[in-house]
Amino acid sequence: MYYVYLLKLSSGKIYTGSSPDLKRRIPEHEKGKCEATKNFRPLKLSWYCAFETRLLARQFENYLKTGSGQAFRNKHFA
C-alpha cells in the first residue's frame, strides 16, 4: 500500500506527503529528519489515505498540492 498524508505543523500550515511506509515516515518527520518540516515541530498527523499503487497515491498527493486540491483538503480533511 501507498499512503498520502496530511501533517498539521506548529505554524498552523498543512504539509502534504506520501510514503509506502507511513509507520516509518511519521517518526522521521517528528525527529526532524525531513528538511521540509524539521523547523515546524511539533507536528501532528491529521489525515491519511491508502492507495493500492504508487501512481494513484502520487497523483492524489499532487492534486492536494494544487489550488483546487487545497480547497478540497480544507473543506473535507482539515
C-alpha positions as a printed Julia matrix, in Angstrom:
78×3 Matrix{Float64}:
   0.0    0.0    0.0
   0.99   3.61  -0.58
  -0.17   6.43   1.65
  -0.96  10.11   1.21
  -0.96  12.01   4.48
  -1.5   15.46   5.95
   0.52  16.85   8.84
  -0.59  19.84  10.89
   2.57  21.89  11.54
   3.28  24.1   14.55
   2.94  27.13  12.24
  -0.67  26.14  11.54
   0.08  25.16   7.96
  -0.63  21.75   6.47
   2.08  19.57   4.92
   1.07  17.03   2.27
   3.24  13.98   1.66
   3.22  10.38   0.51
   5.07   7.24   1.52
   4.91   3.47   1.12
   5.67   3.11   4.86
   3.66   5.54   6.96
   4.72   3.98  10.29
   8.36   4.78   9.45
   7.76   8.16   7.78
   5.83   9.95  10.53
   8.57   9.38  13.18
  11.1   10.72  10.65
   9.09  13.95  10.48
   8.79  14.05  14.28
  12.56  13.61  14.74
  13.39  16.4   12.27
  14.84  14.16   9.55
  12.64  15.74   6.86
  14.01  19.07   5.63
  10.57  20.48   4.78
   9.09  20.0    8.26
  12.02  19.98  10.7
  11.6   23.67  11.66
   7.86  23.32  12.23
   7.74  20.76  15.02
   5.81  19.65  16.92
   3.55  18.31  14.22
   0.54  16.05  14.19
  -0.74  13.53  11.69
  -4.21  14.85  10.86
  -5.28  12.54   8.0
  -4.07   9.73   5.76
  -5.42   7.54   2.98
  -4.14   4.27   1.49
  -3.84   3.54  -2.24
  -3.05   0.28  -3.99
  -0.49   1.78  -6.37
   2.24   4.38  -6.05
   0.91   6.14  -9.15
  -2.52   6.7   -7.63
  -1.0    7.95  -4.38
   1.32  10.39  -6.17
  -1.49  11.65  -8.39
  -3.69  12.36  -5.36
  -0.78  13.97  -3.49
  -0.1   16.23  -6.47
  -3.8   17.12  -6.69
  -3.89  18.1   -2.99
  -0.99  20.48  -3.66
  -2.95  22.42  -6.32
  -5.24  25.33  -5.52
  -8.43  23.35  -6.0
  -6.89  20.42  -4.13
  -6.1   22.67  -1.17
  -9.7   23.92  -1.15
 -10.92  20.29  -1.23
  -8.49  19.39   1.57
  -9.6   22.31   3.73
 -13.28  21.5    3.25
 -13.07  17.76   3.84
  -9.95  16.92   5.87
  -8.54  19.9    7.75
